[in-house]
Amino acid sequence: MAPIVSTAITSRRRVFRLSRRMNLIAGAVIIGLLVAVALLSLVWTPLPPAKMQIIHKLQPPLAFGLLGTDQFGRDVLSMLMAGCWNSLSIAITAVAIGGTLGSISGISAAAIRGPFEALLMRICDVIFALPPILSAMVLGAFLGPGRFTAITAIAVFMIPVFARVTLATSLQAWSRDYVTAARAIGNTRLTISLRHVLPNIISQIIVHGAIQLGLAILTEAGLSFLGLGMAPPAPTWGRMLADAQTYLALAPWLAILPGLAIALTVFGFNMLGDGLRDLLDPREASR
């Protein structure tokens, strides 16, 4: 009886490990393909994304081009490829900036504590009270819509997100025995933060960054939908959705295709984040 139970447990463990790996593999494949498409769009697209051919406007998929044309006769496939680069570059840049600044703030607050930690948390509360859409509208009033406005709005919102996560994990690291030993031998707080705290929380920062990239893609699409993203004629998935509203009954593919692109990208980043969490978090592995 015991060998049968042992075999069943082993089989369940193998299935669990396989499912964890499948999340990571599926997410990595999806994001890898999207990155490849984005890089390819820098050197080649079937047609120039901004080229208008009014005579061929609102052509369905396969009638003119692989995915048809929009109301101005622009090739939808070319616009999706170029929009992939614009959306990914804005999201990745914003998360990288916000993640770096937020992580530095969180690690510093855990090392210094006291009034600095309290001040950082109050600043985070204020930023959380202003959603990125509202922040972008305020920035757009001063700077005008564009790539810089979208990146700044998303990055500002990401700073407190990473600051809170990094502070919580850093405080846990500061309570460990190895940090106590490092303090006992006279290491400074800066040295402990760089040599002992950061290496032990970097995996959680990476996992959180992968998940936040999906949120950044959604936020960028929302900003572009409202006209606060990149200025025309640069294509973005959010603006393609906004432009397609008038033609939903006549040309539904104009809304379906960019919507699917956004959903696939968010799904890929979420799968990648889940897979990285299971791979890098020892607590998940032990479970």
C-alpha positions in Angstrom: 0.0 0.0 0.0 2.9 2.3 0.9 4.5 2.1 -2.6 1.2 3.0 -4.2 0.8 6.1 -2.0 4.4 7.1 -2.6 3.9 6.8 -6.4 0.7 8.9 -6.3 2.5 11.6 -4.3 5.4 11.5 -6.7 3.1 11.8 -9.7 1.3 14.8 -8.1 4.6 16.5 -7.5 5.7 16.0 -11.1 2.3 17.4 -12.4 2.7 20.4 -10.1 6.3 21.0 -11.3 5.2 20.7 -14.9 2.4 23.2 -14.4 4.8 25.7 -12.8 7.2 25.3 -15.7 4.4 25.6 -18.2 3.4 29.0 -16.8 6.9 30.2 -17.2 7.4 28.7 -20.6 4.1 29.9 -22.0 4.7 33.4 -20.6 8.2 33.5 -22.0 7.2 32.3 -25.4 4.3 34.8 -25.7 6.5 37.8 -24.6 9.4 36.6 -26.6 7.3 36.5 -29.8 5.9 40.0 -29.0 9.3 41.4 -28.5 10.5 39.8 -31.7 7.5 41.4 -33.6 8.3 44.8 -31.9 11.9 44.7 -33.0 11.0 43.5 -36.5 8.7 46.5 -36.9 11.7 48.8 -36.5 13.2 47.5 -39.7 10.2 46.0 -41.7 6.4 46.1 -41.9 4.3 45.0 -44.8 3.5 48.6 -45.5 4.4 51.9 -43.9 2.1 52.1 -40.8 1.1 55.7 -41.5 0.6 55.3 -45.3 -3.0 56.2 -46.2 -4.8 54.6 -49.2 -8.3 55.9 -49.1 -9.3 53.9 -52.1 -8.7 50.7 -50.0 -10.3 51.9 -46.8 -12.2 49.5 -44.5 -11.1 46.4 -46.4 -11.7 43.2 -44.4 -8.9 40.8 -43.6 -7.4 39.0 -46.6 -9.2 41.3 -49.0 -6.4 43.8 -48.9 -3.5 42.8 -46.7 -3.4 40.0 -44.2 -5.6 41.8 -41.6 -7.4 44.4 -43.7 -7.3 48.2 -43.5 -8.7 50.9 -41.3 -10.9 54.0 -42.2 -7.9 55.7 -43.8 -6.7 52.7 -45.8 -3.8 52.0 -43.5 -2.6 48.4 -43.2 -3.8 47.0 -39.9 -1.1 44.5 -39.6 1.6 47.1 -40.0 -0.1 49.3 -37.4 -0.3 46.4 -34.9 3.4 45.7 -35.4 4.4 49.3 -34.9 2.0 49.6 -32.0 3.6 46.6 -30.4 6.9 48.4 -30.2 5.3 51.7 -29.0 3.3 49.9 -26.3 6.1 47.6 -25.1 8.8 50.3 -25.1 6.6 52.7 -23.1 5.6 50.1 -20.5 9.0 48.6 -20.1 10.7 52.0 -19.7 8.1 53.2 -17.2 8.3 50.0 -15.1 12.1 50.1 -15.2 12.2 53.7 -14.0 9.5 53.3 -11.4 10.8 50.0 -10.2 14.4 51.3 -9.8 13.3 54.5 -7.9 10.7 52.6 -5.8 13.1 49.8 -4.9 15.9 52.3 -3.9 13.3 54.2 -1.8 12.0 51.0 -0.1 15.5 49.6 0.7 16.6 53.0 2.0 13.5 53.3 4.2 14.1 49.8 5.7 17.7 50.7 6.5 17.0 54.2 8.0 13.6 53.6 9.5 12.1 56.3 11.7 10.7 59.6 10.2 12.1 58.7 6.7 10.0 55.5 6.5 6.9 57.4 7.7 7.4 60.2 5.2 7.9 57.7 2.4 4.7 55.9 3.2 2.7 59.1 3.3 4.1 60.1 -0.1 3.1 56.7 -1.4 -0.4 57.3 0.0 -0.7 60.6 -1.8 0.5 59.1 -5.1 -1.9 56.2 -4.8 -4.7 58.7 -4.4 -4.0 60.0 -7.9 -4.5 57.3 -10.5 -2.2 57.3 -13.5 -4.9 58.4 -15.9 -5.5 61.6 -13.8 -1.7 62.1 -13.5 -1.4 61.9 -17.2 -4.2 64.4 -17.8 -2.4 66.8 -15.5 1.0 66.2 -17.2 -0.7 66.5 -20.6 -2.1 69.9 -19.7 1.5 71.1 -19.2 3.6 69.0 -21.5 1.1 67.9 -24.1 0.4 64.2 -25.1 3.4 62.1 -26.1 5.7 59.3 -25.1 7.3 61.3 -22.3 3.9 62.1 -20.7 2.8 58.4 -20.8 6.1 57.1 -19.4 6.2 59.7 -16.6 2.6 59.1 -15.6 3.1 55.3 -15.4 6.5 55.5 -13.7 5.2 57.9 -11.0 2.4 55.4 -10.2 4.9 52.5 -10.2 7.3 54.1 -7.6 5.0 53.6 -4.5 4.0 50.2 -5.7 7.6 49.0 -5.7 8.5 51.1 -2.6 5.9 49.3 -0.5 6.8 45.8 -1.8 10.6 46.5 -1.3 10.1 48.0 2.1 8.1 45.0 3.3 10.6 42.4 2.0 13.6 44.4 3.2 12.2 44.6 6.7 11.9 40.8 6.7 15.5 40.6 5.6 16.7 42.9 8.3 15.2 40.6 10.9 17.3 37.6 9.7 20.2 36.2 11.6 22.7 36.9 8.8 21.9 40.6 9.0 22.3 40.6 12.8 25.7 39.0 12.4 26.7 41.5 9.8 25.7 44.4 12.1 27.6 42.7 15.0 30.9 42.8 13.1 30.5 46.5 12.3 29.1 46.7 8.7 27.4 49.9 7.9 23.7 50.0 6.9 24.6 50.8 3.3 26.9 47.8 3.2 24.3 45.5 4.7 21.7 46.8 2.3 23.8 46.2 -0.8 25.5 42.9 0.2 22.9 41.1 2.2 19.4 42.7 1.8 19.3 43.4 -1.9 20.6 40.0 -3.1 17.9 38.3 -1.0 15.0 40.4 -2.3 16.0 40.9 -5.9 14.0 37.8 -7.1 10.8 39.3 -5.6 11.5 42.6 -7.3 11.9 40.9 -10.6 8.7 38.9 -10.2 6.8 41.9 -9.2 8.2 43.8 -12.1 7.0 41.2 -14.6 3.5 41.3 -13.2 3.4 45.1 -13.1 4.4 45.2 -16.8 0.9 43.8 -17.6 -0.7 46.6 -15.6 1.6 49.1 -17.4 0.4 47.8 -20.8 -3.2 48.3 -19.8 -2.5 51.8 -18.5 -0.6 52.8 -21.6 -3.5 51.5 -23.7 -5.9 53.6 -21.6 -3.8 56.7 -22.0 -3.6 56.2 -25.7 -7.4 55.6 -25.8 -7.9 59.0 -24.2 -5.4 60.7 -26.5 -2.7 61.1 -23.9 -0.3 58.6 -25.3 2.0 59.0 -28.3 0.9 61.7 -30.8 -0.5 60.7 -34.2 0.4 59.3 -36.7 2.4 57.0 -34.5 0.1 53.9 -34.0 -0.7 52.5 -30.6 -3.1 49.8 -29.6 -5.1 52.1 -27.4 -5.6 54.7 -30.1 -6.6 51.9 -32.6 -9.3 50.9 -30.2 -10.5 54.5 -29.8 -10.5 55.1 -33.6 -12.5 51.8 -34.1 -15.5 52.9 -32.0 -17.2 54.6 -34.9 -16.8 51.5 -37.1 -17.8 48.6 -34.7 -20.7 47.5 -36.8 -19.1 48.1 -40.2 -15.5 46.9 -39.4 -15.4 45.0 -36.1 -11.9 43.7 -36.8 -10.5 47.2 -36.2 -11.4 46.8 -32.5 -11.1 43.1 -32.1 -7.5 42.8 -33.3 -5.8 45.5 -31.0 -8.0 44.3 -28.2 -6.7 40.8 -28.6 -3.1 42.1 -28.8 -3.6 43.9 -25.5 -5.2 40.9 -23.9 -2.5 38.5 -25.1 0.3 40.8 -23.9 -1.2 41.2 -20.4 -1.8 37.4 -20.3 1.8 36.8 -21.3 3.2 39.0 -18.6 1.0 37.6 -15.9 1.9 34.0 -16.9 5.6 35.0 -16.9 5.3 36.6 -13.5 3.5 33.6 -12.0 6.2 31.3 -13.5 9.0 33.4 -12.2 7.4 33.6 -8.7 7.1 29.8 -8.5 10.7 29.4 -9.8 12.4 32.0 -7.7 10.4 32.0 -4.5 11.6 29.2 -2.2 8.4 29.3 -0.1 6.4 28.5 -3.3 8.8 25.7 -4.2 8.5 24.1 -0.7 4.7 24.2 -0.9 
